């Protein structure tokens, strides 16, 4: 049987993971990335147990764990710094097989790129058109034209592949709030626990990275499009908004290089009726972009990649395999998009009575109930993997 070939548009986490999954199964892959190099800048990433299961299926979990940090505990605080809820990472690992692991996005990208043949990675290859006549999809890009057995659109929120083959699909919708992301320099005494602090229309969170650094993030309800484009200006805005928040937030802000602040408005994607068209499939943010409130964006892209490869393993008919992928992934990911949006709306509550009610409800909710509610998200297993007894009990 001739070697099958796949062209993957987008060299982020989802695209690289899909390339690894297919490469391990004998496919010839090419990854087209419009940026001049394969890298990520400036921010951390949380990998929940379901993501680590996907990385295990890709053979990359050990390499990723070696670069990550695992905190003993994390949770949510109110504006005065009082704990509303706390969860032990060891309990996450007991229930779901892995602890929450945090690392820099650039480190994760490096692990994924190093798992692929160098000649399969084509940076500076912006895609201009995608066509599928039902027999042989064609991708036009800066380096020429690729005719292939399968095209995977993993090119993010404003996907070129989605615009080409889903021209009537609704575009991204603004969540109503903007986000800042930053990484501190090394701290002599970094916080021993991570936390998200809820204010009124504002939040500030932090979690540990290796080497005594902390990954910090903040959100504020603001009109769309107000980002200044200047790291120094955004750093001054962070100091104005959060500089008097409870410890350790002022200390963390003081340890952030002023030229290393990223700000982005947050969006999600309205539900698509299908993630596939013939021999073309969407994956990750191109299919189901979500707000970061559950920390599941990259985790779901990793799940997508593993599931897609498993579906392609099950049948030589690429179009049939993609239909199976769509049936497996679309209901799950769209439900998580909705759940993340609801959590974000709760976290951004600005009316004082509503925020007080929210905080009281969080304080009164048992940790066991919170973990049980996360089972549909974190209890995912790779296709063909057995479900552990602990997970079965959690269901």
C-alpha positions in Angstrom: 0.0 0.0 0.0 1.5 3.4 -1.0 2.5 5.7 1.9 -0.3 8.1 2.7 0.4 11.8 3.0 -1.0 14.6 5.1 -0.6 18.4 4.8 -1.1 20.2 8.1 -1.8 23.9 8.1 -0.5 25.5 11.3 2.5 24.7 13.3 1.1 25.2 16.8 0.5 22.6 19.5 -2.5 21.0 17.7 -0.8 20.9 14.3 2.4 19.5 15.6 0.6 16.9 17.7 -1.4 15.7 14.7 1.8 15.5 12.7 3.5 13.3 15.4 0.4 11.1 15.6 0.4 10.4 11.9 4.2 10.2 11.5 4.2 7.5 14.1 1.7 5.5 12.0 3.8 5.7 8.8 2.2 8.8 7.2 4.4 11.3 5.3 3.6 14.6 6.9 4.3 18.3 6.1 3.5 21.1 8.5 3.1 24.5 6.9 3.6 27.4 9.4 3.4 31.0 8.2 5.7 32.3 10.9 9.4 32.3 10.1 10.1 29.7 12.8 8.3 27.2 15.0 8.0 28.8 18.4 5.8 30.4 21.0 6.6 33.4 23.1 5.9 34.8 26.5 3.5 32.6 28.3 2.9 29.4 30.3 0.5 26.6 29.6 -1.4 24.3 32.0 -1.6 20.7 31.0 -4.4 18.9 32.7 -4.6 15.1 33.1 -6.4 14.6 29.8 -3.7 16.4 28.0 -1.0 14.3 29.6 -2.9 11.2 28.5 -2.9 12.5 24.9 0.9 13.2 25.2 1.4 9.6 26.4 -0.3 8.4 23.3 2.1 10.6 21.3 5.1 9.2 23.2 6.0 12.7 24.5 4.6 12.7 28.1 7.9 12.0 29.8 9.8 14.7 27.9 7.1 17.3 28.7 6.9 16.3 32.4 10.7 16.8 32.7 10.2 20.4 31.7 7.2 21.2 33.8 6.3 22.2 37.4 3.8 20.6 39.6 2.4 22.6 42.5 1.1 21.0 45.7 -2.1 22.9 45.6 -4.1 25.5 43.7 -7.5 27.2 44.1 -9.6 30.4 44.0 -9.4 33.4 46.3 -11.6 36.4 46.8 -10.6 40.0 46.4 -9.4 40.1 50.0 -7.2 37.1 49.5 -9.3 34.6 51.4 -9.5 31.1 50.0 -12.8 30.2 48.4 -11.7 26.7 47.2 -8.5 24.7 47.1 -7.6 21.4 45.4 -4.6 19.2 46.1 -2.7 18.2 42.9 -2.1 14.8 44.5 -5.9 14.3 44.5 -6.1 15.2 40.8 -3.4 12.6 40.1 -5.2 10.0 42.2 -8.5 10.5 40.4 -7.3 11.1 36.9 -3.9 9.5 36.6 -1.8 12.7 36.3 -1.3 16.0 38.2 -1.7 19.4 36.7 1.6 20.3 35.0 2.6 23.8 34.0 5.4 24.7 31.6 6.4 27.4 29.1 4.7 27.1 25.8 8.0 27.5 24.0 9.3 24.4 25.8 6.2 22.3 24.8 6.7 23.5 21.2 10.3 22.4 21.3 9.4 18.9 22.5 6.9 18.5 19.7 9.0 19.8 16.9 11.9 17.6 17.9 9.7 14.6 17.6 9.3 15.2 13.9 11.7 14.9 10.9 13.2 18.3 10.3 12.3 18.2 6.6 8.6 17.9 7.5 8.6 21.4 9.2 8.1 24.2 6.7 8.2 27.6 8.3 7.5 30.8 6.3 4.8 28.8 4.3 1.8 31.0 4.5 -1.3 29.3 2.9 -3.3 31.3 0.4 -5.9 28.7 -0.8 -7.3 25.3 0.0 -9.4 23.2 -2.3 -11.0 19.7 -2.1 -12.7 18.1 -5.1 -13.4 14.9 -3.1 -10.4 13.1 -4.5 -7.2 15.0 -3.8 -7.1 18.1 -1.6 -4.8 20.9 -2.7 -3.1 23.5 -0.6 -1.5 26.5 -2.2 1.2 28.2 -0.1 4.2 30.4 -0.4 6.4 27.4 -1.3 4.2 26.1 -4.1 1.3 23.7 -4.1 0.7 20.5 -2.1 -1.5 17.7 -3.3 -2.2 15.2 -0.6 -4.5 12.5 0.9 -5.5 14.6 3.9 -5.5 18.3 4.9 -5.7 19.3 8.6 -6.6 22.9 9.4 -4.8 23.6 12.7 -4.3 27.3 11.9 -6.0 28.9 14.9 -8.8 31.2 15.7 -8.8 33.0 12.3 -8.2 29.9 10.3 -7.5 30.2 6.6 -8.7 26.7 6.0 -11.9 27.3 7.8 -12.6 30.5 5.8 -11.8 28.6 2.5 -14.1 25.6 3.0 -16.6 26.9 5.6 -17.2 30.4 4.0 -20.6 30.8 5.6 -19.5 30.0 9.2 -19.8 32.7 11.8 -16.5 34.4 12.8 -15.0 34.5 16.3 -17.1 36.2 18.9 -15.6 38.5 21.6 -16.0 37.2 25.1 -16.3 40.6 26.6 -13.0 40.8 28.4 -9.3 41.2 27.6 -6.4 39.2 29.0 -2.8 39.9 30.0 -0.2 37.1 30.2 3.3 37.3 31.6 6.2 35.3 33.2 8.1 36.6 36.1 11.8 36.5 36.6 13.2 33.9 39.1 11.9 34.6 42.6 13.8 33.9 45.8 10.6 32.7 47.5 8.0 31.9 44.9 4.4 31.2 46.2 4.0 27.6 47.3 0.4 27.5 45.9 -1.2 28.7 42.7 -4.4 30.7 42.7 -6.9 32.7 40.7 -8.1 35.7 42.6 -11.7 36.9 41.7 -12.5 40.6 41.9 -15.4 42.4 40.3 -15.0 42.4 36.5 -11.4 41.5 37.0 -9.3 38.4 37.9 -5.6 37.7 38.5 -4.0 34.3 38.5 -0.6 32.8 39.0 1.0 29.3 38.9 4.5 28.0 39.2 7.0 27.4 36.3 10.3 25.7 36.7 13.3 27.7 38.0 11.4 29.8 40.5 9.4 31.7 37.9 5.7 32.2 37.9 3.3 32.3 35.0 0.7 35.1 35.7 -2.5 36.1 33.9 -5.1 38.7 34.4 -8.5 39.6 32.8 -10.7 42.7 32.8 -14.1 43.4 31.3 -13.3 46.0 28.6 -14.5 47.0 25.2 -12.9 45.1 22.3 -9.8 46.5 20.6 -8.4 48.7 23.3 -5.0 46.9 23.6 -2.2 49.5 23.2 0.3 47.3 21.4 3.0 48.4 23.9 4.3 46.0 26.6 5.4 48.9 28.8 2.0 50.6 28.5 0.2 47.3 29.4 2.6 46.7 32.3 1.6 50.2 33.7 -2.1 49.3 33.3 -1.5 46.0 35.2 0.2 47.9 38.0 -2.7 50.4 38.1 -5.4 47.7 38.2 -3.7 45.0 40.3 -0.8 46.6 42.2 -2.8 46.9 45.4 -4.4 43.4 45.2 -3.6 40.8 48.0 -0.2 39.3 48.3 1.7 37.9 46.5 0.2 39.7 43.5 2.2 43.0 44.0 5.4 41.0 44.4 4.8 39.0 41.3 4.1 42.1 39.3 7.3 43.7 40.5 9.2 40.6 39.2 7.7 40.9 35.7 9.9 42.5 33.0 7.9 45.5 31.8 8.8 44.6 28.2 7.4 41.1 28.5 3.7 41.6 28.9 1.3 40.2 26.3 -2.3 41.4 26.0 -5.0 39.9 23.8 -8.8 40.2 23.6 -10.4 36.8 24.2 -12.7 35.1 21.8 -14.5 31.8 21.2 -15.9 30.2 18.1 -19.7 29.8 17.5 -20.4 26.1 16.9 -19.8 24.7 13.5 -22.2 22.1 12.0 -19.2 19.9 11.1 -15.4 19.8 11.6 -14.9 18.0 8.3 -15.3 18.6 4.5 -14.4 15.6 2.4 -10.7 15.0 3.1 -10.2 18.2 5.1 -10.5 18.3 8.9 -10.3 21.2 11.4 -8.5 20.7 14.6 -7.9 22.8 17.8 -8.8 26.5 17.7 -9.6 26.4 14.0 -12.5 24.0 15.0 -13.5 25.1 18.5 -11.6 28.1 19.8 -12.5 28.6 23.5 -11.8 31.1 26.3 -9.0 30.0 28.7 -11.2 29.7 31.8 -10.9 25.9 32.0 -7.3 25.8 30.7 -8.5 23.4 28.0 -7.7 25.0 24.7 -4.4 23.2 24.0 -5.6 20.1 26.0 -8.5 19.7 23.6 -6.2 20.2 20.5 -4.0 17.4 21.8 -7.1 15.2 22.3 -8.2 16.1 18.7 -4.8 15.0 17.3 -4.8 11.6 19.0 -8.4 10.9 18.2 -8.0 11.9 14.5 -5.1 9.5 14.1 -7.0 6.7 15.8 -9.9 7.2 13.4 -7.6 7.1 10.4 -6.1 3.9 11.8 -9.5 2.2 11.8 -10.3 2.5 8.1 -8.3 3.2 4.8 -11.2 5.5 3.7 -10.0 8.9 4.7 -13.4 10.6 4.3 -15.1 7.9 6.5 -12.4 8.3 9.1 -13.0 12.1 9.3 -16.7 11.6 9.7 -15.9 9.4 12.7 -13.6 12.0 14.1 -16.3 14.6 13.7 -18.8 12.5 15.6 -16.3 11.9 18.4 -14.9 15.4 18.8 -17.5 17.9 17.9 -20.1 17.3 20.7 -17.3 17.1 23.3 -15.4 20.2 22.3 -18.4 22.3 21.8 -19.7 21.4 25.2 -16.4 22.5 26.7 -16.5 25.8 24.8 -19.9 26.5 26.4 -18.7 25.4 29.8 -15.6 27.6 29.6 -17.8 30.6 28.5 -20.1 30.1 31.5 -17.2 30.0 33.9 -15.8 33.1 32.4 -19.1 34.9 32.8 -19.2 34.0 36.5 -15.6 35.0 37.1 -16.1 38.4 35.4 -19.2 39.3 37.5 -19.0 43.0 38.4 -22.2 43.7 40.2 -21.4 43.5 43.9 -24.4 41.4 45.1 -23.8 38.9 42.3 -20.1 38.7 43.0 -20.8 38.1 46.7 -23.2 35.3 45.9 -20.7 33.8 43.5 -17.9 33.9 46.2 -20.3 32.4 48.8 -21.3 29.6 46.5 -17.7 28.8 45.8 -16.8 28.8 49.5 -19.7 26.4 50.3 -19.0 23.9 47.4 -17.1 20.8 48.7 -13.9 20.1 46.8 -15.2 16.6 46.1 -18.1 18.0 44.2 -15.9 20.3 42.2 -13.6 17.5 41.2 -16.6 15.3 40.3 -18.0 18.1 38.1 -14.6 18.0 36.2 -14.7 14.3 35.5 -16.3 14.7 32.0 -13.5 16.9 31.0 -10.4 15.5 32.8 -11.5 11.8 32.6 -10.9 11.5 28.9 -8.9 8.5 27.7 -7.3 8.1 24.3 -9.2 5.8 21.9 -8.4 2.2 22.8 -7.0 3.0 26.2 -8.7 1.3 29.2 -10.5 3.5 31.7 -8.9 3.1 35.2 -11.0 2.0 38.1 -10.6 5.4 39.8 -12.1 7.1 36.7 -14.9 4.7 36.5 -15.8 5.3 40.1 -15.6 9.1 39.5 -18.2 8.7 36.8 
